[in-house]
Amino acid sequence: MKMMEWVENKKEKISKKKYLVLMKNQLTVF
């Protein structure tokens, strides 16, 4: 795998994790 692809993949995973965390926070807030 190319380095750039790997970096993009990692960013995507991180953003998905952040999104899940945000969703959980939203649920606890409401």
PQR file of N, CA, C, O and H, with PARSE charges and radii, in Angstrom:
ATOM      1  N   MET A   1       0.829  -1.201   0.000 -0.4000 1.5000
ATOM      2  CA  MET A   1       0.000   0.000   0.000 -0.0000 2.0000
ATOM      3  C   MET A   1       0.865   1.254   0.000  0.5500 1.7000
ATOM      4  O   MET A   1       1.908   1.307   0.652 -0.5500 1.4000
ATOM      5  N   LYS A   2       0.411   2.267  -0.747 -0.4000 1.5000
ATOM      6  CA  LYS A   2       1.168   3.522  -0.794 -0.0000 2.0000
ATOM      7  C   LYS A   2       0.978   4.294   0.507  0.5500 1.7000
ATOM      8  O   LYS A   2      -0.032   4.155   1.196 -0.5500 1.4000
ATOM      9  H   LYS A   2      -0.437   2.224  -1.276  0.4000 1.0000
ATOM     10  N   MET A   3       1.967   5.102   0.817 -0.4000 1.5000
ATOM     11  CA  MET A   3       1.928   5.858   2.064 -0.0000 2.0000
ATOM     12  C   MET A   3       0.705   6.773   2.126  0.5500 1.7000
ATOM     13  O   MET A   3       0.025   6.833   3.150 -0.5500 1.4000
ATOM     14  H   MET A   3       2.788   5.215   0.257  0.4000 1.0000
ATOM     15  N   MET A   4       0.426   7.477   1.043 -0.4000 1.5000
ATOM     16  CA  MET A   4      -0.710   8.404   1.035 -0.0000 2.0000
ATOM     17  C   MET A   4      -2.023   7.668   1.282  0.5500 1.7000
ATOM     18  O   MET A   4      -2.882   8.143   2.024 -0.5500 1.4000
ATOM     19  H   MET A   4       0.978   7.429   0.210  0.4000 1.0000
ATOM     20  N   GLU A   5      -2.167   6.519   0.660 -0.4000 1.5000
ATOM     21  CA  GLU A   5      -3.384   5.726   0.860 -0.0000 2.0000
ATOM     22  C   GLU A   5      -3.526   5.346   2.325  0.5500 1.7000
ATOM     23  O   GLU A   5      -4.613   5.408   2.899 -0.5500 1.4000
ATOM     24  H   GLU A   5      -1.469   6.133   0.057  0.4000 1.0000
ATOM     25  N   TRP A   6      -2.405   4.950   2.917 -0.4000 1.5000
ATOM     26  CA  TRP A   6      -2.411   4.544   4.317 -0.0000 2.0000
ATOM     27  C   TRP A   6      -2.828   5.716   5.206  0.5500 1.7000
ATOM     28  O   TRP A   6      -3.623   5.557   6.133 -0.5500 1.4000
ATOM     29  H   TRP A   6      -1.522   4.899   2.451  0.4000 1.0000
ATOM     30  N   VAL A   7      -2.282   6.884   4.910 -0.4000 1.5000
ATOM     31  CA  VAL A   7      -2.610   8.085   5.692 -0.0000 2.0000
ATOM     32  C   VAL A   7      -4.096   8.405   5.563  0.5500 1.7000
ATOM     33  O   VAL A   7      -4.765   8.691   6.557 -0.5500 1.4000
ATOM     34  H   VAL A   7      -1.636   7.013   4.157  0.4000 1.0000
ATOM     35  N   GLU A   8      -4.605   8.356   4.345 -0.4000 1.5000
ATOM     36  CA  GLU A   8      -6.029   8.641   4.116 -0.0000 2.0000
ATOM     37  C   GLU A   8      -6.897   7.642   4.872  0.5500 1.7000
ATOM     38  O   GLU A   8      -7.898   8.007   5.489 -0.5500 1.4000
ATOM     39  H   GLU A   8      -4.062   8.124   3.538  0.4000 1.0000
ATOM     40  N   ASN A   9      -6.500   6.395   4.813 -0.4000 1.5000
ATOM     41  CA  ASN A   9      -7.241   5.345   5.492 -0.0000 2.0000
ATOM     42  C   ASN A   9      -7.288   5.617   6.988  0.5500 1.7000
ATOM     43  O   ASN A   9      -8.329   5.472   7.629 -0.5500 1.4000
ATOM     44  H   ASN A   9      -5.687   6.098   4.312  0.4000 1.0000
ATOM     45  N   LYS A  10      -6.149   6.012   7.528 -0.4000 1.5000
ATOM     46  CA  LYS A  10      -6.065   6.279   8.959 -0.0000 2.0000
ATOM     47  C   LYS A  10      -6.950   7.468   9.324  0.5500 1.7000
ATOM     48  O   LYS A  10      -7.664   7.429  10.326 -0.5500 1.4000
ATOM     49  H   LYS A  10      -5.304   6.129   7.007  0.4000 1.0000
ATOM     50  N   LYS A  11      -6.904   8.514   8.521 -0.4000 1.5000
ATOM     51  CA  LYS A  11      -7.744   9.695   8.763 -0.0000 2.0000
ATOM     52  C   LYS A  11      -9.212   9.298   8.788  0.5500 1.7000
ATOM     53  O   LYS A  11      -9.976   9.744   9.644 -0.5500 1.4000
ATOM     54  H   LYS A  11      -6.324   8.546   7.707  0.4000 1.0000
ATOM     55  N   GLU A  12      -9.589   8.463   7.845 -0.4000 1.5000
ATOM     56  CA  GLU A  12     -10.982   8.035   7.748 -0.0000 2.0000
ATOM     57  C   GLU A  12     -11.396   7.297   9.016  0.5500 1.7000
ATOM     58  O   GLU A  12     -12.470   7.538   9.567 -0.5500 1.4000
ATOM     59  H   GLU A  12      -8.968   8.102   7.150  0.4000 1.0000
ATOM     60  N   LYS A  13     -10.536   6.401   9.465 -0.4000 1.5000
ATOM     61  CA  LYS A  13     -10.848   5.638  10.668 -0.0000 2.0000
ATOM     62  C   LYS A  13     -10.974   6.563  11.871  0.5500 1.7000
ATOM     63  O   LYS A  13     -11.878   6.400  12.690 -0.5500 1.4000
ATOM     64  H   LYS A  13      -9.664   6.204   9.017  0.4000 1.0000
ATOM     65  N   ILE A  14     -10.074   7.528  11.979 -0.4000 1.5000
ATOM     66  CA  ILE A  14     -10.099   8.468  13.099 -0.0000 2.0000
ATOM     67  C   ILE A  14     -11.379   9.290  13.069  0.5500 1.7000
ATOM     68  O   ILE A  14     -12.026   9.481  14.099 -0.5500 1.4000
ATOM     69  H   ILE A  14      -9.340   7.660  11.313  0.4000 1.0000
ATOM     70  N   SER A  15     -11.745   9.778  11.883 -0.4000 1.5000
ATOM     71  CA  SER A  15     -12.949  10.597  11.783 -0.0000 2.0000
ATOM     72  C   SER A  15     -14.188   9.770  12.127  0.5500 1.7000
ATOM     73  O   SER A  15     -15.134  10.284  12.723 -0.5500 1.4000
ATOM     74  H   SER A  15     -11.220   9.623  11.046  0.4000 1.0000
ATOM     75  N   LYS A  16     -14.182   8.492  11.752 -0.4000 1.5000
ATOM     76  CA  LYS A  16     -15.312   7.624  12.094 -0.0000 2.0000
ATOM     77  C   LYS A  16     -15.388   7.449  13.601  0.5500 1.7000
ATOM     78  O   LYS A  16     -16.473   7.470  14.182 -0.5500 1.4000
ATOM     79  H   LYS A  16     -13.414   8.074  11.268  0.4000 1.0000
ATOM     80  N   LYS A  17     -14.235   7.276  14.230 -0.4000 1.5000
ATOM     81  CA  LYS A  17     -14.204   7.128  15.686 -0.0000 2.0000
ATOM     82  C   LYS A  17     -14.728   8.393  16.347  0.5500 1.7000
ATOM     83  O   LYS A  17     -15.542   8.327  17.268 -0.5500 1.4000
ATOM     84  H   LYS A  17     -13.354   7.259  13.757  0.4000 1.0000
ATOM     85  N   LYS A  18     -14.260   9.547  15.875 -0.4000 1.5000
ATOM     86  CA  LYS A  18     -14.713  10.825  16.424 -0.0000 2.0000
ATOM     87  C   LYS A  18     -16.218  10.952  16.275  0.5500 1.7000
ATOM     88  O   LYS A  18     -16.913  11.407  17.183 -0.5500 1.4000
ATOM     89  H   LYS A  18     -13.599   9.600  15.127  0.4000 1.0000
ATOM     90  N   TYR A  19     -16.707  10.542  15.111 -0.4000 1.5000
ATOM     91  CA  TYR A  19     -18.133  10.625  14.839 -0.0000 2.0000
ATOM     92  C   TYR A  19     -18.906   9.755  15.827  0.5500 1.7000
ATOM     93  O   TYR A  19     -19.922  10.183  16.374 -0.5500 1.4000
ATOM     94  H   TYR A  19     -16.142  10.173  14.373  0.4000 1.0000
ATOM     95  N   LEU A  20     -18.425   8.535  16.054 -0.4000 1.5000
ATOM     96  CA  LEU A  20     -19.091   7.638  16.997 -0.0000 2.0000
ATOM     97  C   LEU A  20     -19.083   8.225  18.401  0.5500 1.7000
ATOM     98  O   LEU A  20     -20.083   8.155  19.116 -0.5500 1.4000
ATOM     99  H   LEU A  20     -17.599   8.187  15.609  0.4000 1.0000
ATOM    100  N   VAL A  21     -17.968   8.796  18.787 -0.4000 1.5000
ATOM    101  CA  VAL A  21     -17.865   9.412  20.113 -0.0000 2.0000
ATOM    102  C   VAL A  21     -18.860  10.560  20.230  0.5500 1.7000
ATOM    103  O   VAL A  21     -19.535  10.707  21.249 -0.5500 1.4000
ATOM    104  H   VAL A  21     -17.156   8.853  18.206  0.4000 1.0000
ATOM    105  N   LEU A  22     -18.945  11.371  19.179 -0.4000 1.5000
ATOM    106  CA  LEU A  22     -19.894  12.483  19.180 -0.0000 2.0000
ATOM    107  C   LEU A  22     -21.319  11.974  19.310  0.5500 1.7000
ATOM    108  O   LEU A  22     -22.118  12.534  20.061 -0.5500 1.4000
ATOM    109  H   LEU A  22     -18.397  11.252  18.351  0.4000 1.0000
ATOM    110  N   MET A  23     -21.637  10.924  18.587 -0.4000 1.5000
ATOM    111  CA  MET A  23     -22.982  10.349  18.656 -0.0000 2.0000
ATOM    112  C   MET A  23     -23.284   9.880  20.072  0.5500 1.7000
ATOM    113  O   MET A  23     -24.375  10.122  20.588 -0.5500 1.4000
ATOM    114  H   MET A  23     -20.989  10.469  17.977  0.4000 1.0000
ATOM    115  N   LYS A  24     -22.334   9.218  20.693 -0.4000 1.5000
ATOM    116  CA  LYS A  24     -22.515   8.749  22.070 -0.0000 2.0000
ATOM    117  C   LYS A  24     -22.731   9.931  23.000  0.5500 1.7000
ATOM    118  O   LYS A  24     -23.602   9.889  23.870 -0.5500 1.4000
ATOM    119  H   LYS A  24     -21.448   9.021  20.273  0.4000 1.0000
ATOM    120  N   ASN A  25     -21.948  10.976  22.823 -0.4000 1.5000
ATOM    121  CA  ASN A  25     -22.088  12.175  23.646 -0.0000 2.0000
ATOM    122  C   ASN A  25     -23.467  12.781  23.464  0.5500 1.7000
ATOM    123  O   ASN A  25     -24.096  13.205  24.434 -0.5500 1.4000
ATOM    124  H   ASN A  25     -21.241  11.009  22.117  0.4000 1.0000
ATOM    125  N   GLN A  26     -23.938  12.825  22.232 -0.4000 1.5000
ATOM    126  CA  GLN A  26     -25.268  13.362  21.945 -0.0000 2.0000
ATOM    127  C   GLN A  26     -26.319  12.559  22.701  0.5500 1.7000
ATOM    128  O   GLN A  26     -27.241  13.125  23.288 -0.5500 1.4000
ATOM    129  H   GLN A  26     -23.427  12.481  21.444  0.4000 1.0000
ATOM    130  N   LEU A  27     -26.174  11.256  22.681 -0.4000 1.5000
ATOM    131  CA  LEU A  27     -27.147  10.392  23.355 -0.0000 2.0000
ATOM    132  C   LEU A  27     -27.150  10.651  24.855  0.5500 1.7000
ATOM    133  O   LEU A  27     -28.209  10.676  25.481 -0.5500 1.4000
ATOM    134  H   LEU A  27     -25.425  10.797  22.204  0.4000 1.0000
ATOM    135  N   THR A  28     -25.976  10.843  25.428 -0.4000 1.5000
ATOM    136  CA  THR A  28     -25.915  11.077  26.869 -0.0000 2.0000
ATOM    137  C   THR A  28     -26.453  12.458  27.219  0.5500 1.7000
ATOM    138  O   THR A  28     -27.006  12.656  28.301 -0.5500 1.4000
ATOM    139  H   THR A  28     -25.116  10.823  24.920  0.4000 1.0000
ATOM    140  N   VAL A  29     -26.292  13.411  26.307 -0.4000 1.5000
ATOM    141  CA  VAL A  29     -26.770  14.773  26.561 -0.0000 2.0000
ATOM    142  C   VAL A  29     -28.296  14.805  26.552  0.5500 1.7000
ATOM    143  O   VAL A  29     -28.919  15.416  27.419 -0.5500 1.4000
ATOM    144  H   VAL A  29     -25.842  13.250  25.428  0.4000 1.0000
ATOM    145  N   PHE A  30     -28.891  14.137  25.560 -0.4000 1.5000
ATOM    146  CA  PHE A  30     -30.350  14.207  25.437 -0.0000 2.0000
ATOM    147  C   PHE A  30     -31.047  13.211  26.357  0.5500 1.7000
ATOM    148  O   PHE A  30     -32.276  13.142  26.374 -0.5500 1.4000
ATOM    149  H   PHE A  30     -28.385  13.640  24.855  0.4000 1.0000
TER
END
